[in-house]
Amino acid sequence: MVNLSVNINKVALIRNARGGDRPNVLHFAQLALQAGAAGITVHPRPDQRHITAADAMALGAFLNDQSQEFNIEGNPFEGEMGDFPGFMTLVKKIQPDQCTLVPDSPHQKTSDHGWDFKKDGDRLTSIIQELQALGIRVSVFVDPIEDALHGATACGADCIEFYTESYAVAHAKEKGQECFQNYVNLAKKANDLGLKINAGHDLNLDNLSLFATLPHLKEVSIGQALVSDALELGFDAAVKAYLACLPN
């Protein structure tokens, strides 16, 4: 079974374009869970361009009363900025089920690479241990290369999240199967190393069904494409359409 975690960053982005509280992120989180999603993902950034620290706190309180999971993504080295308290401070306050560590720079438009473990591995190890001591499962965002698997293992991460843009680009060029085979080989090696496997970035209704057959895949996190499809399908129907692409 592969779980769907719905990233609701873009719901917050639409709200922030006008201010106020429409669309309401708590309401859409609830809709996603009611439609069958296994969890909610957010990626708060210091500039709070979409999900804010206050949103993350409210979602944490809401999801604490639910059976589904809360996953917070972000760069653990991002400190305080304005009324953003710093990523690690926020995560430690909320204590989500899972924290996915991503090497974004503060003004980066979106995640576009995995961790350089040779450069950041030592710093990540202590942060991972700190989060795990709070009972938080830790995933690290990785490029689809074998060195990244060994780096994640050396840091003590529980999971990896494969960066899947290269697969999405190849699939759009009708070369998805060839690229997918690389992920298959890496997934088998990751499993042998004891890593759980998540995936995300540019997965959509066109390319998800194939990728969802990845050996040992536990979770996909999808936001941009799902919210875009919801403009045509409706939010409930969009969540269910993505669930239909996943093996039960």
N, C-alpha and C positions, 0 to 999 in steps of 0.2 A: 504493500500500500504506500502511495506517495501522498504526502500532505500538501495542501495549498495554504500558504500564509499570504494574506492580502495586504499589500503595502498601500496605505492610505495617504501617503505624502501628497499626491496630486489633488485629493479632496481638499486638503488644507491649503494648497496653492490657489485653488479657485476661490476659496473663502477669503484668503489674504488679498486677492486682487481688488476687493471692494471693502474689506473690513467686516465687522459684525460677526455673525455666527451662522451664516448660510453659505455653503452646506456645512452641517454640523458633523465634526469628525467622530464623535461618540455614536451618533445615530448611524453613520455609515459603517463603523466598526460592528455595530450590532447587526445591521443588515447582512454584512458579510458572513458573520457567524451563523445567523439564522438560515442563510442560503447553503451552509454546509462547509464553510472554510474551517480549517483546523486551527487557525491562529491569525493574529494581526502583526504586521511589521511596520515600524516607523524608522526613519533615518533623520533625526534632528541634527541640524547644522547650526554653527554659532550665529550665523546671520538670521536664523529662524525664518528663512524664505518660505517655508511651508509648515511642517510640523514644528510647533514651538515647545519650549520646556514645559509650559503649562499644559499643553495638549498631552505630552508624554506622561505627565503626572496624573492627569485625569484618566487617561487610558489605562495606566497602571492600576489605579484604584478600581476602575470598572472591571478589568480583566482578572483582577485578583478574586473576584466573586464568580468567575466563569470557569468551565472545565477546559476551555481552549487556551492556547499559549500566546504569550506576548514576547516578541522578538524586537530588540532595539539594536539598530545598526549605527555605526559611526566610528570616528577616529578617536582612540583613547587618549591621544596626545593633544587634543583640542581643549584649550583652557577657557577660562571665563571671558565672555565678551558681552558687554552691556548687561542685560538681564538674563543672559544664558550662563548658567552656573559652571559650565565645563562638562564635558561628556562623562567623565568618570564620576564626578559628583552626582550628576543626574541619575546615572545607572545605579549607583550604590543606594540612592534614596528610593528608587522604584523597585529594585531587585526583580527584574523580569525573569521569565523562564530561561530565555536565551539572549545572549549578547553576541552580535556579529561584529567583529572588529574589521574596519575597512580603512585603507590608507588614503582617504580623501584629504586634499588641501582645503583650507577654509572657503575659498571662492570657486572651487571646482564645480562645473555644471552638473556632473554626475560621476558615479564611480567608473573609472576606466582602466584600472590595473589592480593586480593583486599585490600582496606584501613582498618586499625585498627582505627576506629573512636574514641574509648576510648582514644587512645594514641595521635592521630593527629587531632581530630575533631576541637579543638579550633583554631589551626593554619590554618586548611583548611577553616574555616568560614571566616576569614579575607581575605584570598586569593580569595575565591569565590566572595566575595562582591567587591573586587577590579576589578576582571575581568568583572563581571556583570555591573559595573559602566561604562565600556568601550563598553557596548553593546554586549559582548561575552556570548554566551550560554555556561554553564558549566556542564560538565558531570563528574561523578566520577566512577572509576573502582571498582566494588564490587564483593565479593564472593557471591555465591547463598545461602545466609542465611538471615533470617528475621531481625536480629540485624543490618545488613548493610543497610537495607532500612531505618530504623529509624535513623541511623547515617547520611545517606545522606540527609534526610529530615531536621534533626537538623542543619546541616551545611548550608542549604539553596541552595543546588544544584538544577539545573533545571532538570537534567537527571541522570540516572545511566547507566553504561555499564556493563552488566553481563559478568563475566569471565566464559567462556564456555568450558574450558578444561575438566572438569569432565563429561560434556555431551558428548564430542567427544570421550573420553576414553570409556564411557559406551556404546555408539553407536557402536564402533568398536568391542565390546564384545557382541553385539546383546542384550544389555540391555538399549538401548537408550530411549525407551518409558517410562520406569520406572523413569529414571533420569529426563527426560523431564517434567514429571508431577510436580516435585518439582519446576522447573522453571515456569511452568504455575501458580501454586499457588502463587509464589512470584511475578510474573508479575501482577496478579490481585491486590495484596496488594500494590504494588508499584504505580499502577494506582490510587488506592483509596487514596494514600498519595499525589497525584498530581505530581508524577515523570514521566517524559518521559522515554522510555526504548530503549536503544541501546544494542548491544551484539557483542562480538568478542573474538576470540582466538581458533584456531584449527577447525574452521568451514570450511567445504570443500564440494565438489560436492556430496559426499556420504551422508553427514549428514545434509546438509543445508535445504533441502526441508521440513523435519519435523520441524526443529527448527524455520523456517520462519513462521510457523503457530502459534507461541507464541502470546497470546493475547496482544494487545497494542504495539507490537514491531514496532519501527519506523525506525531503521537503523541497518545494520550489517556492520562491518568494517573487510575487508578480504585482506590479502596481501600475506603471505607465500604460502598458498595453491594455490591461483590464479596464482601467478607468476610461481610456479612449474608446474601447468597444462598448462600454456602458452608455456612452452618448447615443449610440444607435440601438442597443439591445435593451437598455435598462440595467440598473445595477444588479438586481437579483438574478436576472437572466445571464448577465455576463459572468458572474461568479459561478453559476451552474454550468455555463459553457466551458469554462476552464476546468472545473471539476470533471467534466465528461471526458477530457483529454487524458486524465490520470488513471492509472490502474488501481482498482479497488482491492 
